[in-house]
């Protein structure tokens, strides 16, 4: 009877450990995925702002030359 309880305890402990590890891995995966999405959005936004900046500089130079 004592061996069964010990085996049950070990099994329960292993399942809890597996659950905690799975949760941690899932959390890390979500963090990495969100970081990559944000990185992509920021790169696109930076390209757009750079294009707007170039247009603004060109407009300013055209205005100054008149």
N, C-alpha and C positions, 0 to 999 in steps of 0.2 A: 504494500500500500504506500509506503514511504517513497519507494522508487518511482511510482506513478506520479506522485505529487511533485517530486523533483524533476521528472521529465516534463511534466506539464508546466512547471515554473520556467524551465529552460526554454521550452517552446514559446511560451508567452513572452519571455524576455527577448527571444530572437525576433518574434513578430513585431514587438514594439520597436526594437532597434531598426528593423527593416522599414517600418512605417516612418520613423523619424528620418532615416537616410533618404527615403523616397521623397518625403516632403521637402527636405533641404535641397535635393537635386532639382525638384520641380521649381522651387523658388529661385534657385540660381539660374535655371534655364529661362524663366520668365524675365529675370533681370537682364540677362544677356540679350534676349530678344528685344526687349524694350529699349535697351541701349543702342542696338543696331538700328532700330526704327527711328529713334531720335537722331542718331548720327546721320542717317540718310536724309531726314527732313531738314536738318541744319545745313547739310551740304547743298541741298537744292535751294534753300533760302539764301545761303551765302552767294551762290551763283546768280540768283535773281537780283540781290542787292548790288553785287559787283556790276552787273549789266546796267542797273539803274544809275549807279555811280558814274559809269563811263558815259552814259547818255547825258547826265547832268553836267559833267565836265565839258563835254562837247558842246552842249547848249550854252554854257557859260562862255566858252572860248568864241563861239559864233556871235554871241551878244557883245563881247568886249571888242571884237574885230570890227563891228559895225560903226 
